[in-house]
Amino acid sequence: MSTFPNFRSPTVLLDHARHTMRFYHPRAIDPAGGLFHFFKDDGTVYDTRQRHLVSSTRFVFTYAMAYRHFQDPAYLEGLRHALRFLRAGHRDPISGGYAWLLDGDKVADDTQHAYGLAFVLLAYAHATMAGLEQARVWIGESFELMEKRFWDPQAGLYADEASRDWTLSGYRGQNANMHACEALLAAYNATGERRYLERAYTVADNITRRQAERCGGLVWEHYDAQWQPDWVYNVDDPENLFRPWGYQPGHFTEWAKLLLQLEKRALGVLEQDLDWLLPTAERLFRVAVEKGWDAQYGGLCYSLAPDLSVCDAHKYFWVQAESAAAAAMLAQRTGNAEYWDWYQRLWEYSWTHMVDHEHGAWYRILDRQNRKLSDEKSPAGKVDYHTMGACYDIVAVLKEGGHD
């Protein structure tokens, strides 16, 4: 497309979020319970049985945010529907854990993931902020489960994976901690309880400062049980959905966003040093765009090798969306127009290549030349939580800056 809307208009971004939401609602609603998780480009559901914890929780988020912004009672009912299934379908009343994968009414994978519990916490926080008060008590329940089963007080971070009986594996990862930080900030927003903000600070500090010091000053994805970097984990599986090999430019920019959100929330509340948050956010963003941007075809690449060369040139939807949100936040926080330039560049690329203007939502993954790899727009895990979430994050920034 040769012309673009005004990406610094809240109305444009909210219209885009609404357009994206229409791809999922109401077709995602399964009258028998829960929501469908697998969609082709045109919205056709291609797997009606499998339910993934990540999609189930993210649907709670997307319906909660849509209801809060648009006040459509159908979104409130969708939120209630999604929340009911999270409790009734995924939660194990005996162990208190949450099934990672369901096949119909059977548990297909009962592995416990801190990453999954982080999204459970996020879901309950956003359901509460959307007015479903019954979810408020589940915020504390989820946090306490994470603390009991995954928190490593010596490392000041969450372990990653456990069996149904809560035996921990030796793997440690930053991704679960990053999303735990996000969820803890949401829990603080929903409750005002200081413990969530303090825990978010600890996690952010230990990943983006201490662990980064062990990894060339940047956030590496994978670690052993002693939190030493594992430089070869998944080196033969670089496109692993939740644990890709390499530095992730999208996670650098996602951390930049979270660090700025943490700074804003913690100012005047926490006594801890906050001076490192902005420079760390700026450094992570700068490396992401300087090393990850494809000057020939546009877009941010997926992964960087330890020497910061591109090792996976595919373009993923979430990387572009989270980076645009981070750019807007950095622009607003610093007054540096260069960040607005990156914001515009990211949106123009995404609008041209990633957004499906006909059917709605974003394509999940493109090759380096921006060609689709399949017609599966939204397999389990996607649900456009990143893209709509980025729009809402940016709208908040723009409204703060006086944009109508």
Secondary structure, DSSP 8 states (H G I E B T S, - for coil): ------TT-HHHHHHHHHHHHHHHTTTTB-TTSSB--EEETTS-EEESSEEEHHHHHHHHHHHHHHHHHH--HHHHHHHHHHHHHIIIIIB-TTT--B-SEEETTEEEE--EEHHHHHHHHHHHHHHHHTT-GGGHHHHHHHHHHHHHHTEETTTTEE--EE-TT--B-S-EEHHHHHHHHHHHHHHHHHH--HHHHHHHHHHHHIIIIIIHHTTTTS--SEE-TTS-B-TTTTTT-TT-SSS-SSB-HHHHHHHHHHHHHHHHHHTTT--S--TTHHHHHHHHHHHHHHHHB-TTT-SB-SEE-TTS-EEE--EEHHHHHHHHHHHHHHHHHH--HHHHHHHHHHHHHIIIIIB-TTT-SB-SEE-TTS-BS-SEEE-TT-TTHHHHHHHHHHHHHHHHTT--
